[in-house]
Amino acid sequence: MRYRALQSLNKAAAVAFLVWSTAAAQAQPVEVLALGDSLTAGYGLMDADGFVPKLQAWLDEQGLEARIINAGVSGDTTAGGLSRVEWSLHPGVDAIMVALGGNDLLRGLDPSVSRANLDGILRVAEENDLEVLIVGMEAPGNYGPEYKAEFDAMYADLAEQYGALYFPRFFEGLMSVGETPADLRDVMQSDGIHPNADGVDLIVEAMGPAVADLIARASE
């Protein structure tokens, strides 16, 4: 009798543990690696005003169980992102947001080189079964129409090739203010390259839904 009671207790404990462990696994937030440059890193801003903390706050407000890992490195190019993407990953990462290319533009690098680097990053993501959001950049017109067309197109092309989500440009949210330096003065830092805290708010508001879609994909 005592043996049967203990056996029943053990079974009940096993069922309770299974339910608890399943619930705990389901409660784990989706981890998103934000691989980028100074725009992702939050250059020139207080920590709380940077892109990643404000994106995290936006996701929290939406009730999404997610954690954004800041893998932004100031000055990084697509080549730098490729060189560090594998060791930036850890077993808990479920998805990756790639926002690189701005420093390639500043250096006037050949778009074919940038494309090859981004392709390498996406290949690593595919090999690790990670969902991906590619955030595009736009080349200025002073490099010529052929350069601009080739550079601008590579993000959408690669997103289609790898079945990744695509957000057209990092600064999309600022377009509601304007496109010229004079228009954007109130949402940019004095260098005219990096957004200030108000600019980050607009960027996050525009990009947030795309990141939410990434999280939904990674949760499936």
Residue pairs with C-beta under 8 A, 6 or more apart in sequence:
27 65
28 65
29 65
29 66
29 67
30 64
30 65
30 66
30 67
30 94
30 95
30 215
30 218
30 219
31 66
31 67
31 69
31 92
31 93
31 94
31 95
32 66
32 67
32 68
32 69
32 93
32 94
32 95
32 96
32 97
32 211
32 214
32 215
32 218
33 69
33 71
33 88
33 89
33 93
33 95
33 96
33 97
34 40
34 51
34 52
34 55
34 68
34 69
34 70
34 71
34 72
34 96
34 97
34 99
35 71
35 72
35 81
35 85
35 88
35 96
35 97
35 98
35 99
35 100
35 121
36 71
36 72
36 73
36 76
36 81
36 97
36 98
36 99
36 100
36 135
37 72
37 73
37 74
37 75
37 76
37 77
37 99
37 100
37 102
37 103
38 72
38 73
38 74
38 75
38 76
38 102
38 194
39 51
39 72
39 99
39 102
39 170
39 194
39 195
40 51
40 52
40 70
40 71
40 72
40 99
41 50
41 51
41 52
41 70
41 72
41 73
41 74
42 49
42 50
42 51
42 52
42 53
42 70
42 72
42 200
43 74
43 194
44 189
44 191
44 194
44 196
45 194
45 196
45 197
45 200
46 197
47 53
48 54
49 196
49 197
49 200
50 70
50 200
51 72
51 200
51 203
51 204
52 68
52 69
52 70
52 72
54 200
54 201
54 204
55 68
55 204
55 207
55 208
55 211
56 66
56 67
56 68
58 204
58 205
58 208
59 66
59 68
59 208
59 211
59 212
59 215
62 208
62 212
64 212
64 215
66 211
66 215
68 211
69 93
71 84
71 88
72 99
73 80
73 84
75 103
76 100
76 103
77 100
77 101
77 103
77 104
77 107
77 109
77 114
77 117
78 100
78 101
78 104
78 113
78 114
78 117
78 118
78 121
79 113
79 117
80 100
81 98
81 100
81 117
81 118
81 121
82 117
82 118
82 120
82 121
82 124
85 96
85 121
85 124
85 125
86 124
89 96
89 124
89 128
89 130
93 128
93 130
94 130
94 131
94 218
94 219
95 130
95 131
95 132
95 133
95 214
95 215
95 217
95 218
96 121
96 125
96 130
96 131
96 132
96 133
97 132
97 133
97 135
97 211
97 214
98 118
98 121
98 122
98 125
98 132
98 133
98 134
98 135
99 135
99 170
100 117
100 118
100 121
101 114
101 118
101 136
101 137
101 151
101 155
102 137
102 170
104 111
104 113
104 114
104 151
105 137
105 139
105 140
105 143
105 151
108 143
111 139
111 147
111 150
111 151
111 154
112 150
114 151
114 154
115 154
115 157
115 158
118 134
118 154
118 155
118 158
119 158
119 161
122 132
122 134
122 158
122 161
122 162
122 164
125 132
125 162
125 164
126 162
130 218
131 164
131 165
131 214
131 217
131 218
132 159
132 162
132 164
132 165
132 214
133 164
133 165
133 166
133 167
133 210
133 211
133 213
133 214
134 155
134 158
134 159
134 164
134 165
134 166
134 167
135 155
135 167
135 169
135 170
135 207
136 152
136 155
136 156
136 166
136 167
136 168
136 169
136 170
137 151
137 152
137 155
137 169
137 170
138 148
138 151
138 152
138 169
139 147
139 148
139 151
139 152
140 148
141 148
143 151
155 166
155 168
156 166
156 168
158 164
159 165
159 166
160 166
165 210
165 213
165 214
165 217
167 207
167 210
170 203
170 207
171 195
171 203
172 203
172 206
172 207
173 199
173 202
173 203
173 204
173 205
173 206
173 207
174 184
174 187
174 195
174 199
174 202
174 203
176 202
176 206
177 183
177 184
177 186
177 187
177 202
178 184
181 188
181 192
184 192
184 199
186 198
187 195
187 196
187 198
187 199
187 202
188 194
188 195
188 196
188 199
189 195
189 196
195 202
195 203
